[in-house]
Amino acid sequence: MSKLHFSLVSPERELFSDDVDQVVVPGATGQFGALALHAATMSVVQAGVVRIIDGANERRIYVGGGMADVTPTGITLLAEDAVDLAKIDRDALGRDLADAREDLRDARDEARKATAQKAVTRLEAILAAA
């Protein structure tokens, strides 16, 4: 099977860059898989889990949305937010979620409520995916 090059870049850093067999992306209209020689396309990426498949190995990375550029030789995903699920500390994540929920309860204005709700939603999604 031919390989395709996959790069996943978040605002902080490049999280992944290597040749792989397949990448499954949470696209705006549903999940799609990219293999070598895939037709060129661009897609909005929804929050969800990107699955990177290489042989019998699978790596899962949570992304908080972004854009994917697919070509016949590779895929570049520019993520708004990305977390490698293999590196999640579930206890620390649970504490962060409890703190975010407390911030939401304590928020006194709409801007702070919106910020706190966004944090709660993000942390719940990561915890569910992990």
Secondary structure, DSSP 8 states (H G I E B T S, - for coil): ---EEEEEE-SS-EEEEEEESEEEEEETTEEEEEETT---EEEEEEEEEEEEEETTEEEEEEEEEEEEEEETTEEEEEESSEEEGGG--HHHHHHHHHHHHHHHHH--SHHHHHHHHHHHHHHHHHHHH-
